[in-house]
Amino acid sequence: MTSARVPGDAWSWRHTSLIVAVVLTPVIGIGMIAADGDLFVATVDLDALIVSPAALLAAFACYATWWIDRRQGLAWATIGLAALGFQELVRGALQRVTSGPVPSIHVLAADVSAALVVVVAIALGHQVGRTLDPAAVGFGVGALVAGCRLAWFGTDPAVGLHVQRGLSSAAYVVTVALVAGLLWWGAGLTPRIGSIPPWVRQRTAFAIAAVGVAHLALFMGDGSPTARTVVVLGDVVGAVLLVTTYLALFIRVVGTARQSYSNLGDELLRARRADRKHRARMHEINATIAGITSASRLLLSTHEISAERRTTLQGMVTSELARLERLVAPPSADATSSRSTDLDATIGPLVVSHQARGRRISWAPSGHRVLANRDAVAEVINVLLDNAATHARSEAEVLVTPKGGYVQVVVHDDGPGVDRSLLGRVFDWGVRGPRSTGQGIGLNIARELARQQGGSLDLIDDRSGGATFVLDLPRDPGGPGGTGSQVEDTPLTA
């Protein structure tokens, strides 16, 4: 048997204490204004004012929960709670307008009518939550039950006294027991009940039993202090159970939904990162393939190509094919680690690749080395060359110079330059100028890669025209002027 306690992450004893105080407020208030000063006598006469607000509040909480978590059982619970609260409100009004207490036979008859109507609602419950609003159905059921109560109120109470009190009480006990038992053990009988958490079903069963005992004491009682005490305590316990249960359920479902939304946000963020990584790789793969394709066409063309030019193109194709193979291979620690990299051997194939596509690029070997991953440096410079060659009016220029502990790679073009409205956002993902036909992701990728290598990539605001990008990379102490050993690379000259 599962516990009927409210899960600790959704409720605490402080919440329960507050609800108890709120539920007891009408009890104490009624006792204070009672003419004879008898708390229980006055409360019994207006006991519906205890149950009806609690049931309506529980119905509202259950209805709000149903809007978040569309379980069929919550729709059914909303119907039952709304019906109970509405018809108890009507009974409270009858208690208020009559000079004396409502005859107990009317209470019993109305409760039996309510049970029958709720049973019919359960039988038709498969439509609720799909085509019907549970709150509207619940108040409709409550209005029907209230009509039954008003009809019984118009009859002669003496008629009911001819019914054997023992038989009537037994029937009432059976009805309450069936409803409570259906909630407690009925999870296997219908999915609509099973969809409600066990602790909610069990606490609701306790509440129904408590209110049922209170009404039975009102029907069977002889006005003794014991009977009046049972009525008040039963109503208070039932009201507290209803409010605490469905408010706790609402808080718990809201917390679960918030966590689900947070998890969904994390999943979306990871998916976006994976998508960006995939698009970045495809961006570089496409650019690399374009250069290889252009060089291959030149090598296979009928136009005469000098032996030196042919050797340069073949070297570029070999170098770029090796880089392409590393791009499509799963990443490894060696593939992403920084090491001494010859800038001439890295930049040379890229310049040849762009020249093979008919682009004019000016560059001269410098002999400088940097501490960075060669493929990452190649990808950054390839993005800058593609950007410069695309927008240049005549030719793009690449300058490599040392600056302190860094080596600067400056890529300049004589094109229209970067739109001034984009100066602060040119490195943002997806940002591109009005004349650009790209995806707006290359510069973002390039800056991120530069930072990963311990360097930086910036745009120089040069009003003289064109665009100038400056790539700073950590200088290798073993490079020109240093004492360290160098890694042998064979540069390609453009």
C-alpha positions as MATLAB code, in Angstrom:
seq = 'MTSARVPGDAWSWRHTSLIVAVVLTPVIGIGMIAADGDLFVATVDLDALIVSPAALLAAFACYATWWIDRRQGLAWATIGLAALGFQELVRGALQRVTSGPVPSIHVLAADVSAALVVVVAIALGHQVGRTLDPAAVGFGVGALVAGCRLAWFGTDPAVGLHVQRGLSSAAYVVTVALVAGLLWWGAGLTPRIGSIPPWVRQRTAFAIAAVGVAHLALFMGDGSPTARTVVVLGDVVGAVLLVTTYLALFIRVVGTARQSYSNLGDELLRARRADRKHRARMHEINATIAGITSASRLLLSTHEISAERRTTLQGMVTSELARLERLVAPPSADATSSRSTDLDATIGPLVVSHQARGRRISWAPSGHRVLANRDAVAEVINVLLDNAATHARSEAEVLVTPKGGYVQVVVHDDGPGVDRSLLGRVFDWGVRGPRSTGQGIGLNIARELARQQGGSLDLIDDRSGGATFVLDLPRDPGGPGGTGSQVEDTPLTA';
ca = [
       0.000    0.000    0.000;
       1.405    3.355   -0.968;
       1.533    6.225    1.503;
      -1.214    8.843    1.453;
       1.247   11.491    2.595;
       1.865   14.458    0.346;
       5.353   14.274   -1.250;
       7.758   16.433    0.701;
       8.957   18.316   -2.363;
       5.472   19.731   -2.917;
       4.162   20.439    0.565;
       5.149   21.044    4.179;
       3.505   21.192    7.579;
       3.510   24.996    7.329;
       1.230   24.825    4.296;
      -1.094   22.436    6.113;
      -1.194   24.690    9.186;
      -2.195   27.635    7.023;
      -4.984   25.648    5.335;
      -6.294   24.407    8.705;
      -6.416   27.996    9.952;
      -8.307   29.111    6.844;
     -10.812   26.231    7.068;
     -11.431   26.888   10.765;
     -12.119   30.574   10.133;
     -15.822   30.106    9.209;
     -16.249   27.660   12.092;
     -14.927   30.172   14.598;
     -16.766   33.033   12.902;
     -20.104   31.204   12.991;
     -19.569   30.343   16.654;
     -18.811   33.942   17.538;
     -22.028   35.247   15.985;
     -24.187   32.403   17.315;
     -27.009   33.669   19.467;
     -26.646   30.977   22.130;
     -22.850   30.913   21.976;
     -22.783   27.178   21.216;
     -20.032   26.752   18.591;
     -21.034   23.288   17.406;
     -24.789   23.921   17.287;
     -24.365   27.009   15.104;
     -21.772   25.328   12.902;
     -23.911   22.242   12.302;
     -26.736   24.480   11.136;
     -24.387   26.050    8.528;
     -21.906   23.197    7.988;
     -22.051   23.531    4.178;
     -20.054   26.765    4.507;
     -17.089   24.610    5.570;
     -17.140   22.118    2.709;
     -18.284   24.251   -0.236;
     -15.396   26.805   -0.302;
     -12.866   24.014    0.180;
     -14.348   21.887   -2.610;
     -14.505   24.857   -4.997;
     -10.891   25.800   -4.242;
      -9.822   22.184   -4.758;
     -11.774   22.103   -8.037;
     -10.013   25.257   -9.234;
      -6.588   23.819   -8.319;
      -7.424   20.525  -10.030;
      -8.690   22.348  -13.115;
      -5.485   24.412  -13.309;
      -3.473   21.209  -12.933;
      -5.465   19.608  -15.749;
      -4.542   22.487  -18.049;
      -0.857   21.692  -17.437;
      -1.083   17.892  -17.369;
      -4.009   16.645  -19.476;
      -4.632   13.423  -17.575;
      -8.144   12.076  -17.971;
      -8.355   11.400  -14.240;
      -7.806   15.062  -13.441;
     -10.727   15.995  -15.683;
     -12.907   13.521  -13.802;
     -11.685   14.844  -10.434;
     -12.466   18.414  -11.535;
     -16.030   17.373  -12.344;
     -16.530   15.712   -8.977;
     -15.012   18.550   -6.964;
     -16.889   21.265   -8.864;
     -20.165   19.368   -8.476;
     -19.554   18.865   -4.750;
     -18.619   22.496   -4.179;
     -21.548   23.901   -6.165;
     -24.232   21.737   -4.610;
     -22.796   22.306   -1.114;
     -22.951   26.027   -1.829;
     -26.646   25.658   -2.649;
     -27.177   23.670    0.551;
     -25.438   26.433    2.477;
     -27.795   28.961    0.907;
     -30.768   26.831    1.954;
     -29.391   26.657    5.477;
     -29.068   30.415    5.473;
     -32.563   31.270    4.217;
     -34.466   28.773    6.360;
     -35.415   29.619    9.883;
     -34.132   26.307   11.193;
     -31.792   23.530   10.111;
     -32.425   21.815    6.783;
     -34.215   18.520    7.468;
     -31.659   15.721    7.568;
     -33.673   13.648    5.096;
     -33.026   16.362    2.496;
     -29.303   16.082    3.141;
     -29.377   12.320    2.624;
     -31.587   12.475   -0.465;
     -29.437   15.131   -2.079;
     -26.257   13.187   -1.343;
     -27.689   10.043   -2.920;
     -28.776   12.094   -5.938;
     -25.290   13.573   -6.177;
     -23.722   10.117   -6.076;
     -25.971    8.902   -8.896;
     -25.199   11.947  -11.050;
     -21.452   11.572  -10.464;
     -21.642    7.881  -11.426;
     -23.281    8.899  -14.713;
     -20.552   11.521  -15.215;
     -17.887    8.844  -14.704;
     -19.587    6.599  -17.243;
     -19.494    9.412  -19.801;
     -16.094   10.635  -18.668;
     -14.257    9.458  -21.792;
     -15.580   12.548  -23.587;
     -14.434   14.965  -20.897;
     -11.109   16.622  -21.583;
     -11.427   15.880  -25.308;
     -14.566   17.687  -26.444;
     -15.922   18.962  -23.118;
     -14.413   21.305  -20.550;
     -14.292   19.541  -17.149;
     -15.005   22.698  -15.166;
     -18.099   23.439  -17.245;
     -19.256   19.839  -16.904;
     -18.579   19.921  -13.171;
     -20.640   23.043  -12.580;
     -23.340   21.618  -14.840;
     -23.433   18.479  -12.722;
     -23.448   20.640   -9.603;
     -26.415   22.600  -10.940;
     -28.258   19.343  -11.650;
     -27.550   18.090   -8.146;
     -28.626   21.437   -6.725;
     -31.875   21.094   -8.662;
     -32.399   17.672   -7.101;
     -31.715   19.166   -3.697;
     -34.225   21.963   -4.263;
     -36.784   19.408   -5.443;
     -36.298   17.381   -2.275;
     -36.437   20.567   -0.240;
     -39.963   21.175   -1.504;
     -41.235   17.814   -0.256;
     -42.724   17.041    3.106;
     -39.995   15.828    5.464;
     -42.543   13.515    7.056;
     -42.518   11.436    3.877;
     -38.882   10.579    4.447;
     -39.481    9.590    8.010;
     -41.467    6.586    6.834;
     -38.275    5.154    5.354;
     -36.512    2.809    7.688;
     -33.641    4.860    9.090;
     -31.396    1.838    9.370;
     -31.905    0.833    5.730;
     -31.371    4.402    4.512;
     -28.235    4.794    6.564;
     -26.887    1.485    5.295;
     -27.506    2.558    1.697;
     -25.716    5.820    2.346;
     -22.758    4.052    3.937;
     -22.527    1.693    0.957;
     -22.620    4.630   -1.477;
     -19.844    6.520    0.302;
     -17.792    3.339    0.676;
     -18.132    2.540   -3.023;
     -16.981    5.990   -4.107;
     -14.081    6.027   -1.637;
     -13.129    2.457   -2.506;
     -13.223    3.213   -6.204;
     -10.717    5.986   -5.636;
      -8.512    3.872   -3.369;
      -8.422    0.579   -5.272;
      -9.972    1.425   -8.638;
      -6.731    2.188  -10.488;
      -6.843   -1.207  -12.143;
     -10.500   -0.880  -13.126;
     -10.329    2.241  -15.250;
      -7.381    4.214  -16.670;
      -9.139    7.462  -15.806;
      -8.709    6.747  -12.103;
      -5.306    5.122  -12.496;
      -3.912    8.260  -14.112;
      -4.300   10.126  -10.803;
      -1.307    9.720   -8.429;
      -2.023    7.163   -5.656;
      -1.513    9.643   -2.823;
      -4.090   11.980   -4.401;
      -6.631    9.173   -4.811;
      -6.134    7.966   -1.250;
      -6.390   11.410    0.326;
      -9.490   12.147   -1.765;
     -10.992    8.865   -0.555;
     -10.296    9.917    3.050;
     -11.923   13.302    2.378;
     -15.050   11.723    0.880;
     -15.268    9.330    3.814;
     -14.897   12.188    6.314;
     -17.595   14.320    4.661;
     -19.782   11.217    4.328;
     -19.458   10.479    8.035;
     -20.334   14.100    8.804;
     -23.496   13.942    6.671;
     -24.418   10.562    8.120;
     -24.062   12.000   11.618;
     -26.252   14.921   10.537;
     -28.876   12.476    9.235;
     -28.720    9.955   12.067;
     -27.755   12.275   14.874;
     -30.112   13.244   17.626;
     -28.608   16.675   18.202;
     -26.340   15.403   20.944;
     -22.945   17.041   21.504;
     -21.240   13.921   20.147;
     -23.209   14.001   16.889;
     -22.584   17.726   16.432;
     -18.873   17.221   17.088;
     -18.706   14.440   14.487;
     -20.428   16.675   11.918;
     -18.031   19.582   12.440;
     -14.878   17.460   12.654;
     -15.855   15.412    9.596;
     -16.472   18.537    7.529;
     -13.241   20.190    8.707;
     -11.106   17.094    8.078;
     -12.674   16.592    4.645;
     -12.200   20.244    3.717;
      -8.560   20.289    4.839;
      -7.808   17.069    2.952;
      -9.378   18.344   -0.261;
      -7.595   21.701   -0.242;
      -4.179   20.391    0.798;
      -4.321   17.493   -1.667;
      -5.160   19.433   -4.795;
      -3.060   22.484   -3.999;
      -0.097   20.155   -3.374;
      -0.846   18.351   -6.639;
      -0.916   21.669   -8.482;
       2.395   22.781   -6.945;
       3.984   19.419   -7.729;
       2.804   19.406  -11.344;
       3.950   22.999  -11.841;
       7.362   22.068  -10.436;
       7.561   19.028  -12.695;
       6.514   21.103  -15.695;
       9.103   23.749  -14.858;
      11.790   21.069  -14.617;
      10.612   19.552  -17.890;
      10.776   22.942  -19.579;
      14.251   23.457  -18.144;
      15.368   20.043  -19.400;
      13.796   20.788  -22.766;
      15.680   24.072  -22.867;
      18.929   22.256  -22.099;
      18.203   19.706  -24.820;
      17.415   22.502  -27.257;
      20.640   24.283  -26.333;
      22.638   21.099  -26.878;
      20.845   20.534  -30.171;
      21.654   24.080  -31.275;
      25.291   23.621  -30.343;
      25.419   20.328  -32.218;
      23.725   21.962  -35.205;
      26.196   24.837  -35.165;
      29.093   22.403  -34.947;
      27.688   20.384  -37.829;
      27.066   23.474  -39.955;
      30.540   24.805  -39.164;
      32.124   21.553  -40.298;
      29.994   21.432  -43.442;
      30.881   25.069  -44.137;
      34.594   24.256  -44.172;
      34.129   20.953  -46.009;
      32.231   22.711  -48.803;
      34.896   25.416  -49.099;
      37.679   22.820  -49.169;
      35.921   20.707  -51.789;
      35.356   23.796  -53.939;
      39.095   24.519  -53.983;
      40.018   20.903  -54.723;
      37.449   20.752  -57.522;
      38.708   23.930  -59.164;
      42.335   22.797  -58.974;
      41.442   19.366  -60.353;
      39.661   20.945  -63.308;
      42.698   23.070  -64.062;
      44.963   20.046  -63.895;
      42.682   18.130  -66.269;
      42.035   21.022  -68.634;
      43.531   21.226  -72.109;
      45.073   24.602  -71.339;
      48.799   24.511  -71.000;
      49.951   24.819  -67.396;
      53.580   25.341  -66.502;
      55.354   22.534  -64.721;
      55.857   24.755  -61.676;
      52.170   25.690  -61.600;
      51.133   22.068  -62.040;
      53.365   21.029  -59.131;
      51.880   23.783  -56.982;
      48.316   22.724  -57.805;
      49.077   19.067  -57.178;
      50.647   19.936  -53.832;
      47.584   21.987  -52.913;
      45.233   19.159  -53.846;
      47.266   16.699  -51.787;
      47.358   19.058  -48.797;
      43.659   19.910  -48.962;
      42.643   16.268  -49.451;
      44.542   15.402  -46.278;
      42.800   18.242  -44.432;
      39.440   17.159  -45.840;
      40.078   13.648  -44.565;
      40.750   15.042  -41.097;
      37.616   17.187  -41.276;
      35.309   14.240  -41.953;
      37.065   11.915  -39.488;
      35.882   11.722  -35.839;
      37.719   14.328  -33.744;
      40.652   13.102  -31.673;
      42.930   14.658  -29.078;
      45.792   14.899  -31.576;
      43.532   16.558  -34.133;
      42.636   19.407  -31.777;
      45.922   19.860  -29.865;
      48.141   22.887  -30.410;
      51.621   22.395  -31.821;
      54.225   24.275  -33.783;
      52.652   25.201  -37.105;
      54.359   26.666  -40.165;
      52.148   29.485  -41.414;
      53.626   29.321  -44.910;
      52.756   25.620  -45.229;
      49.262   26.409  -43.927;
      48.467   29.551  -45.910;
      50.088   28.491  -49.189;
      47.619   25.726  -50.183;
      44.687   27.973  -49.273;
      45.916   30.809  -51.482;
      46.482   28.382  -54.357;
      42.993   26.943  -53.813;
      41.338   30.358  -54.086;
      43.477   31.318  -57.052;
      42.356   28.119  -58.773;
      38.817   29.484  -58.504;
      39.825   32.642  -60.351;
      40.317   34.835  -57.305;
      43.182   37.295  -57.083;
      45.090   37.048  -53.810;
      48.464   38.588  -52.976;
      50.640   36.781  -50.416;
      54.330   36.151  -49.767;
      55.877   33.499  -47.479;
      57.188   34.880  -44.180;
      58.789   31.906  -42.446;
      56.827   32.477  -39.208;
      55.554   29.713  -36.971;
      52.759   29.752  -34.390;
      51.649   27.502  -31.538;
      48.244   26.370  -32.743;
      46.411   23.529  -34.407;
      47.174   23.622  -38.119;
      43.688   22.643  -39.286;
      42.076   25.256  -37.028;
      44.404   27.961  -38.362;
      43.700   26.836  -41.917;
      39.951   27.036  -41.342;
      40.169   30.567  -39.903;
      42.344   31.860  -42.736;
      40.199   30.094  -45.333;
      37.125   31.926  -44.019;
      38.964   35.258  -44.156;
      40.270   34.592  -47.671;
      36.826   33.562  -48.883;
      35.290   36.687  -47.370;
      37.978   38.990  -48.785;
      38.110   37.431  -52.255;
      34.329   37.542  -52.549;
      34.101   41.281  -51.853;
      37.392   42.548  -53.320;
      37.173   44.810  -56.390;
      40.650   43.913  -57.618;
      42.520   41.616  -55.256;
      42.772   40.556  -51.627;
      46.019   40.905  -49.691;
      47.494   38.717  -46.938;
      50.283   40.104  -44.727;
      52.046   38.102  -41.999;
      54.080   40.067  -39.443;
      55.354   39.427  -35.891;
      54.019   41.547  -33.035;
      55.360   40.841  -29.563;
      54.457   37.335  -28.504;
      52.062   36.946  -31.415;
      52.118   36.657  -35.165;
      49.574   38.810  -36.975;
      47.873   37.599  -40.121;
      46.196   40.594  -41.767;
      43.677   39.932  -44.541;
      42.569   43.040  -46.450;
      40.344   43.627  -49.454;
      39.494   46.756  -51.431;
      35.782   46.055  -51.583;
      32.896   48.150  -50.222;
      33.756   47.186  -46.653;
      31.518   46.059  -43.826;
      28.191   47.839  -43.477;
      28.569   50.237  -40.547;
      25.337   49.002  -38.999;
      26.977   45.569  -38.664;
      30.322   46.620  -37.164;
      29.363   45.498  -33.663;
      27.651   42.311  -34.818;
      29.720   41.074  -37.735;
      31.018   38.114  -35.700;
      27.574   37.063  -34.439;
      26.098   33.809  -35.681;
      23.847   34.263  -38.706;
      24.669   37.950  -39.247;
      25.479   38.895  -42.818;
      25.558   42.028  -44.908;
      22.883   43.036  -47.417;
      25.134   42.002  -50.325;
      26.213   38.688  -48.821;
      24.925   35.407  -50.238;
      26.437   33.239  -47.494;
      24.961   31.834  -44.300;
      26.490   34.435  -41.990;
      28.321   31.818  -39.910;
      31.896   31.855  -41.251;
      33.217   34.802  -39.227;
      31.582   33.481  -36.059;
      33.294   30.121  -36.584;
      36.614   31.818  -37.327;
      36.609   33.976  -34.182;
      35.673   31.016  -31.972;
      38.489   28.908  -33.457;
      40.972   31.761  -32.997;
      40.042   32.044  -29.327;
      40.391   28.283  -28.886;
      43.980   28.586  -30.162;
      44.790   31.294  -27.608;
      44.551   34.071  -30.162;
      42.005   36.597  -31.376;
      40.262   37.786  -34.510;
      39.142   41.380  -34.923;
      37.796   43.712  -37.577;
      39.706   46.955  -38.065;
      37.382   49.899  -38.620;
      39.214   51.374  -41.605;
      37.262   54.238  -43.166;
      39.609   54.327  -46.183;
      37.642   51.498  -47.764;
      37.528   47.750  -47.836;
      37.567   45.383  -44.879;
      40.599   44.476  -42.778;
      40.604   41.474  -40.461;
      43.489   40.858  -38.054;
      44.209   37.353  -36.746;
      46.607   37.160  -33.769;
      48.134   33.750  -32.990;
      50.650   32.817  -30.252;
      54.161   32.990  -31.667;
      56.310   29.859  -31.575;
      59.606   30.586  -29.776;
      61.200   28.065  -32.123;
      60.293   30.154  -35.140;
      62.434   32.785  -36.873;
      64.770   34.343  -34.348;
      64.074   31.634  -31.747;
      66.133   28.705  -30.479;
      63.553   25.945  -30.438;
      63.332   23.141  -32.939;
      60.990   23.421  -35.883;
      58.594   20.942  -37.399;
      59.355   20.392  -41.035;
      56.605   21.574  -43.362;
      56.880   22.266  -47.038;
      55.229   25.587  -47.931;
      53.513   26.216  -51.215;
      54.104   29.549  -52.869;
      51.294   31.212  -54.706;
];
